[in-house]
Amino acid sequence: MVKTVLTDEDRRNLKILAEEVPKLRLLFEGFLETLEILSDTALMESIRASEKDIQEGKLLGFKELLKELGLDEKEI
């Protein structure tokens, strides 16, 4: 049977690794989600159309939306 001996430096490195792995996992998951979005042509087309609407000022503020829907802010 082989006995493993860890130095203080090994222990520090393992502690750092244990702290960083969850962060790396979240980063990787975010990267995968980004790739999924970028590969969805319908979604990307919708995002581009929305960006165009923003640039052209085709937006309603909250109060304008309520007015268009015939709602009073107090009703919500």
N, C-alpha and C positions, 0 to 999 in steps of 0.2 A: 504494500500500500504506500502511495506517495503522499507525503505530508507537504502541504502548501504553507509557505511562510510569506506573509505580506509585510512589506516595509511601511513606515509611516507615509512615505510618498505614494505608495500603492493605495493605501487607505484613503488619502486625500483625493487621488485621481478617481477612485471608485465612487466617492461621495459626489464629486463634481459630475461624473457621468450619470449617476442616478438622478441628479437634479436636472440635467440637460435633456435626457431622453424624452420626458413628457413634452418639453418645449419643441423638440425636433418632430415629435409625432404630430403635434398641432400644426406646425409649419408644413409638414408633408400633406396632412389632410387638407389644409387650405390650398396648397398647390394642386392637389387632385380636383378639388371643387372648381378651381379656376379653369383647369383644363376641360372639365365637363361643360362649363358655361361657354367657353370659347369654341368648343366643338359643336354646340347646339346652334345651328344656323338660324332657326326661327327665333330663338331667344336673342341672338346677337342682332338680328334685323330689328327686333322690337326695341332693343337698347339704343341702337343707332337712331331709330325714329324718335325715341324719347329725347335723346341728346339734341336732335335737330329742333324739336319743339321747344326745348329749353333755350337754345340759341336764338330762336325766332320770337321768344317771349309769349308763347302760346300756353301760358300757365294760369291757373286760377289760384288766388289766395284762399285761405280757409273761409273767411267771411264771404267772399265772392261765391265759393262753392255752396255754402249754406243758402245764400240768397237764390242761386240758380235752382237748388233743390226745393226751395220754398220752406226751409227750416229756420227756426229761431235758435240762436246759440244757447239760449236757456233751456231749450227742449232736449239738448244733448247731455 
